[in-house]
Structure formats: C-alpha cells, structure tokens
Amino acid sequence: MTDTVTRQTLSERTDAQIREVLAGRRRGVRSLLLFAGPAVIASIAYMDPGNFATNIQAGSRYGYSLLWVVLMANLIAMLFQALSAKLGIVTGRNLAEMCRDQFSTPVRIAMWVVSEVAAMATDLAEFLGGAIGLALLFHMPLLAGMAVTAVVTYGVLLFEGRGFRPIELIIGALVAVIGLSYLVEMFIAPVAWGQAGLGVILPSMPDAAALTISVGVIGATVMPHAVYLHSGLTQNRAPARNDAERRTLLSFSNWECVIALAVAGAVNMAMVIMASAAFHAGHPDVSEIETAYHTLTPLLGGAAAGVFLISLMASGISSSAVGTMAGQMIMQGFVGFRIPVWVRRLVTMLPAFAVVLWGANTTEALVYSQVVLSFALPIPMIALVMFTRNRAIMGDFVNGRLTDAVAIIGTIVILGLNVVLLLQTFGVPIPGLG
C-alpha cells in the first residue's frame, strides 16, 4: 500500500484527496485549496500583455475615466467563466466538443477557423509581451527575447504531460508574481483614490478613440480562448459521479471563479490606476510598453520600472503557455485531432515574429490584437448561453432565469460595442462620440 501511494503522481494524490472531500471524510480550509486550479489558469488570460497595452493607453490618455469599463468587463468575465466551468462539470464535455456535437459541419468549421484566428491574435499579444519584458529587463535585442520566451514557454508546457496539478501550481505562482508586483506599484505610484473611485462607478466615454481602447480592454479581459478552456479544465478534473457531487463541485468552482477573477480584475484596475497616476498629468502621450518603462524610471524610480517588467515577463510566459493549451483543446474539440505542442507553438508564434521583422509598432499590434479578440468573443459566448440554458443538455443544472438574462445582456453589450466600433471604423458618425 505504501509503495502504491509513493508512486502516485501529484495529480493523482490531489484527485484522491478531492474524492475524500466529496465523500465528507475531509474538511477544513486546506481542503478548499484542492479545488483551486481551473479558474486560476483561466484568470491568467485576464492579466496577459494585451491587458498591459490597453490599460496603459486607457490610463495615460483618459486618466481614471475608463475604470468602469474594466469593472464591467471583469463582471462579464466572472459570469461566463463560471458558466464554462459548469458546462464541463455537468456534461463532462468542453465547449468546443459541444459545438461539434450540436452544430452542423459548416457552422462548426467556421467557428473553429474564427477560434484559431483568435488564438493567433491572443498569442501575438502574449508572446510579444513576454519578449518585450525580457528584452528590456536584460537589455537584449527583441528577437533574442522572443527566442528565450519561446523556450521558457515550451518548458512550462512540458509539465502539462504530468497531469493537471503541476501546471496549475506553476501558473498559480506566476499569477502571484503579477499580483504582488502591482500591489507594490500601488504603494509607489501617487494615486488619487477619490478620482479612481469615481472612475469605477461613473460611466463615461470621452471620445471615439476611447471607444476603440474600451473595446480593446474588453477583448483583453473577456478572452475567447479562456471561455473555451475553462470547460476543458473542469471536464476531467475529478469528474462527478452523481448530482450531489456535481453540486459540490459547482459550489467550489463558483467560489474559485469569483476569487480568481476578482484578483485578475484588481490587477487590471491597478494597471490603469498606475498608468493614470504616473502618466496622465504630464505624459498623456505614453501609449507603448517600452515608453512606459523608460518613463517610469525617472518618474517613480528604477524599482517601479523593474517591478513593471517582472510582472510583464511573468504575464507573457504564463499566458502564452495557457494560450497554447487552449488552442490544443479547441482544435481537438472542434475537429477531433491534435498536433504536437511544438508545432502549435511554432505556428502561433509566426505573427509575432512577422510584426517585429516588419518593423511594426509592437504596442499598437497588441492593442489591435485585442480588438480582434473582442470581435471573436461573441461566438463562444452565444454558444455557451445556448448550451447552459438547454435543459436537454444541462438537466437540473440548467441556468436560472436571472443567470440567463444577465448572460444574454452581457453578450448583447459585447455585440453592441463591436457594432459601434465597426461603424466608427467605416466613418459612420456616432452621436456623442465626437
């Protein structure tokens, strides 16, 4: 018996301990930590370098006035990540697999293509962000930073083969680094907390450019690949054997979603607040990550600039690894096959290398990649609402009327913002937006 226990992997031990909790034989605060993991991994998508780019622009150009957009996006994210986790727990199928089962082949293929484009846009932001952080922190060429980021990310992904727990702990540690970094920034930056509070609760849209940044903030916060991924992370993690276990797992999952995404939301708000406090009054033109770093040094000191880069590097590496995991799950779910991880990493890295070799502005590329994500986002959101409100699929765990209504409103908000941005792009005048 001792030898059997010794040979158990970390994931197997975690699974066995979760079974003890579900059976009522294990209790306490430490038991709650066994259920932490899926939402923590999903939350990294809400703190990726795309968030850095959009939040820096939001804070430097518009001060605290777009904080309400960050809050709204985070609340929508909480709901949809909880619904995604619920789909995986209740049905044992992930969102991409459900799309393959429920939709016709042309629709399924179209959804897969859009999802793959979104995955490449995601990796553009994540990969470039990690590379920029490395390049600035260690004074190396950007291409060298990209190469190092690629190697480190691939190393993180190798742990996925050891079960669910090691990768959860690695991503959780990197989330902690990002969170602690911005906690430090809040003590360094001269924040006007009263103005920040008003920015959270009073909606405003100063001009048309603010709308573009707002849609980018939403695209960087409510991520399509994270909506797909969460259901895949919960579907086989200590799968429920009866409805009682499903209810227990859902309860823990909902709490984890709230806590993990509240942390992610706080980090996003801290990014905007830091950019506003440091740049808005004297440097409102700061819009690039590199410029932000070089401007932070004389304004707030080398420590603030160094912490900023450490958080950016941790964000890029962790979110790039998670994006690759999501891409693999999306492909397998929609079309039923996988490709080697190194092949997917190579393919999804190509746009980032193309941006750098082309000489394009990297921060602008990050922002526009988030706008692309916002346009791709309604597809998984609509599918998720359709499935979780369907009693034939969810049984007794079908969405309640309030949940259903809020999910539909959230989807309409995203669609509405995208339509307004599209009209703005084609020069159609929009009342109230200059």
SVG drawing of the C-alpha trace seen along z (x, -y; Angstrom):
<svg xmlns="http://www.w3.org/2000/svg" viewBox="-36 -68 57 70">
<polyline fill="none" stroke="black" stroke-width="0.4" points="0.0,0.0 2.9,-2.4 4.6,-1.7 1.3,-2.5 1.0,-5.8 4.6,-6.6 4.2,-6.0 1.2,-8.3 1.7,-11.5 0.8,-14.9 -2.3,-15.0 -3.4,-11.5 -2.9,-12.4 -4.9,-15.6 -7.7,-13.7 -7.8,-11.2 -8.0,-14.0 -10.8,-15.7 -12.7,-12.4 -12.3,-12.3 -13.8,-15.9 -16.7,-14.9 -17.4,-11.8 -17.4,-14.0 -14.3,-12.5 -12.0,-15.5 -12.8,-19.1 -11.0,-22.4 -9.5,-25.4 -6.7,-23.3 -9.4,-21.1 -10.7,-24.2 -7.3,-24.6 -7.6,-21.3 -10.4,-22.7 -8.3,-25.8 -6.8,-25.5 -9.1,-25.8 -10.2,-29.4 -6.6,-30.3 -5.3,-29.1 -8.2,-30.8 -7.5,-34.0 -4.1,-34.4 -5.9,-35.3 -7.2,-38.4 -3.7,-39.6 -1.9,-39.0 0.3,-41.6 -2.7,-42.6 -4.1,-44.0 -0.9,-45.8 -1.1,-47.5 -4.7,-48.5 -4.6,-49.5 -1.6,-51.7 -3.3,-53.6 -6.5,-53.8 -4.8,-55.3 -2.3,-57.6 -4.8,-59.1 -8.0,-59.2 -6.9,-59.0 -9.3,-57.1 -12.3,-57.7 -12.3,-54.2 -12.0,-52.2 -15.7,-51.4 -15.0,-49.6 -12.5,-47.3 -15.1,-46.6 -17.9,-45.8 -15.6,-43.5 -14.5,-41.7 -18.1,-41.1 -19.0,-39.7 -15.9,-37.5 -16.8,-36.1 -20.2,-35.0 -19.0,-33.4 -16.1,-31.6 -18.5,-30.2 -20.8,-29.1 -18.0,-27.5 -16.8,-25.6 -20.4,-24.5 -20.7,-23.1 -17.6,-21.0 -18.5,-19.7 -22.2,-18.9 -21.7,-17.4 -18.2,-16.1 -17.7,-17.8 -15.9,-21.0 -17.4,-23.9 -15.6,-23.1 -16.8,-19.4 -20.4,-20.6 -20.2,-22.8 -19.1,-19.8 -21.9,-17.7 -24.7,-20.3 -23.9,-22.3 -23.8,-21.4 -20.4,-20.8 -20.2,-24.2 -21.1,-26.1 -18.6,-24.0 -15.8,-24.6 -16.5,-28.3 -16.4,-28.5 -13.1,-26.6 -11.5,-28.9 -12.6,-32.1 -11.4,-30.5 -8.0,-29.7 -7.6,-33.3 -8.5,-34.5 -5.9,-32.1 -3.2,-33.5 -4.2,-37.1 -4.0,-36.0 -0.6,-34.6 0.6,-37.7 -0.1,-39.7 1.2,-37.2 4.3,-36.2 5.3,-39.8 4.7,-41.0 6.9,-38.4 9.6,-39.1 9.4,-42.9 9.7,-42.3 12.8,-40.1 14.4,-42.4 14.0,-45.5 14.9,-43.8 18.1,-42.1 19.0,-44.6 18.8,-42.2 17.5,-42.5 13.8,-41.9 14.3,-38.9 16.5,-37.3 13.8,-38.0 11.3,-36.3 13.6,-33.2 14.1,-33.0 10.3,-33.4 9.6,-30.6 12.0,-28.2 10.7,-29.0 7.1,-28.7 7.7,-25.3 9.4,-24.2 6.3,-25.2 4.1,-23.3 6.1,-20.1 4.6,-19.9 1.1,-19.5 2.1,-15.9 2.4,-15.2 -1.3,-15.8 -3.4,-18.8 -1.8,-19.8 1.8,-20.7 0.7,-23.2 -1.9,-24.6 0.7,-25.3 3.2,-26.8 0.5,-29.2 -0.7,-30.0 2.8,-31.0 3.2,-33.3 -0.3,-34.8 1.0,-35.5 4.1,-37.3 1.9,-39.5 -0.5,-40.3 2.3,-41.1 4.1,-43.3 1.0,-45.5 0.5,-45.6 4.0,-47.1 3.2,-49.6 0.2,-50.9 2.4,-51.8 4.9,-53.6 2.5,-55.5 0.9,-58.7 -2.7,-57.6 -5.7,-60.0 -8.0,-57.4 -11.1,-59.7 -10.9,-60.1 -10.2,-56.5 -13.3,-55.6 -15.4,-57.9 -13.9,-56.3 -15.1,-52.9 -18.7,-53.9 -19.4,-56.7 -19.6,-55.5 -18.1,-57.9 -16.8,-57.7 -14.7,-60.8 -14.3,-60.4 -14.2,-57.9 -10.6,-56.9 -11.7,-56.0 -14.3,-53.6 -11.5,-51.8 -9.5,-51.4 -12.6,-50.3 -13.3,-47.5 -9.7,-46.5 -10.0,-46.4 -13.0,-44.1 -11.2,-42.0 -8.2,-41.8 -10.3,-41.0 -13.1,-38.6 -10.9,-36.3 -12.5,-33.8 -9.9,-31.1 -10.4,-31.3 -14.1,-30.8 -13.4,-27.6 -10.5,-26.5 -12.3,-26.6 -14.8,-23.9 -11.9,-21.7 -10.1,-22.2 -13.1,-21.1 -14.4,-18.2 -11.9,-15.6 -10.6,-17.1 -12.1,-14.7 -15.3,-14.1 -18.5,-13.9 -20.2,-10.6 -23.6,-11.8 -25.7,-15.0 -24.7,-15.6 -21.0,-15.6 -21.8,-17.9 -23.5,-20.4 -20.5,-20.3 -18.0,-20.8 -20.1,-23.6 -20.2,-25.4 -16.4,-25.2 -16.0,-26.2 -18.2,-29.3 -16.3,-30.5 -13.0,-29.9 -14.2,-31.9 -15.2,-34.8 -11.9,-34.9 -9.6,-34.3 -11.2,-36.8 -11.6,-39.3 -7.8,-39.2 -7.5,-39.5 -9.9,-42.4 -7.9,-44.1 -4.7,-43.7 -6.3,-45.2 -7.6,-48.2 -4.2,-48.6 -2.6,-48.7 -5.0,-51.6 -4.5,-53.4 -0.7,-53.1 -0.7,-54.4 -3.1,-57.3 -1.1,-58.2 2.2,-58.1 1.5,-59.4 -1.9,-61.2 -1.0,-64.6 2.4,-65.1 2.8,-62.3 -0.6,-61.5 1.0,-60.5 2.6,-57.4 1.0,-54.6 3.7,-52.0 5.0,-49.4 8.6,-50.4 7.9,-54.1 6.0,-53.4 9.1,-51.5 11.6,-54.3 9.2,-57.0 8.6,-55.2 12.3,-55.2 12.6,-59.0 9.1,-59.4 8.8,-56.7 12.3,-55.2 14.0,-52.1 12.2,-49.8 8.8,-50.7 10.1,-50.2 11.8,-46.9 8.7,-45.5 6.7,-46.5 8.9,-44.5 9.0,-41.5 5.2,-41.4 5.1,-41.8 7.5,-38.9 5.6,-36.6 2.4,-37.6 3.8,-36.8 5.3,-33.5 2.3,-32.2 -0.4,-33.5 1.4,-32.2 1.6,-28.7 -2.1,-28.8 -3.0,-30.1 -1.2,-27.1 -3.2,-24.8 -6.4,-26.4 -5.5,-26.2 -4.9,-22.4 -8.2,-21.9 -10.1,-24.0 -8.6,-22.1 -9.3,-18.7 -12.8,-19.7 -13.9,-21.1 -12.1,-18.8 -11.1,-15.8 -7.3,-15.9 -4.3,-17.3 -0.9,-18.5 2.4,-18.3 2.8,-21.2 6.0,-22.4 4.2,-22.7 1.4,-24.7 3.9,-27.0 5.8,-27.5 2.6,-28.4 1.1,-30.7 4.5,-32.5 4.8,-33.4 2.6,-36.5 4.6,-37.9 7.9,-37.4 6.3,-38.9 5.3,-42.1 8.8,-42.5 10.6,-41.8 8.1,-44.1 9.1,-46.9 5.5,-47.5 4.7,-49.2 4.5,-46.4 2.2,-48.0 -0.2,-49.1 -0.1,-45.5 -1.0,-44.3 -4.0,-46.7 -5.4,-45.8 -5.0,-42.1 -7.3,-42.7 -9.9,-44.3 -9.7,-41.2 -10.4,-39.1 -13.4,-41.3 -14.9,-40.6 -14.3,-36.9 -15.7,-36.8 -19.5,-36.7 -19.2,-33.3 -18.2,-31.3 -20.4,-33.5 -23.5,-32.8 -22.8,-29.1 -22.2,-28.9 -25.5,-30.7 -27.3,-28.3 -26.0,-25.2 -26.3,-26.1 -29.9,-27.3 -30.8,-24.0 -32.4,-21.6 -31.8,-18.6 -28.1,-19.2 -27.8,-20.5 -30.7,-18.7 -31.4,-20.1 -28.4,-22.3 -29.9,-24.5 -29.4,-28.2 -31.9,-30.0 -33.9,-32.9 -31.7,-35.6 -28.5,-34.0 -29.9,-33.5 -31.0,-37.1 -27.7,-38.5 -25.7,-36.3 -27.8,-37.4 -27.4,-41.1 -23.6,-40.6 -23.5,-39.1 -25.6,-41.9 -23.2,-44.5 -20.2,-42.9 -22.0,-42.7 -23.2,-46.3 -19.7,-47.7 -18.3,-45.8 -21.0,-47.1 -20.3,-50.7 -16.6,-50.2 -17.3,-48.8 -19.4,-51.8 -16.7,-54.1 -14.1,-52.3 -16.1,-53.0 -16.6,-56.6 -20.3,-56.4 -20.9,-59.3 -21.9,-58.2 -23.8,-60.7 -21.9,-61.7 -18.5,-60.4 -17.2,-63.4"/>
</svg>
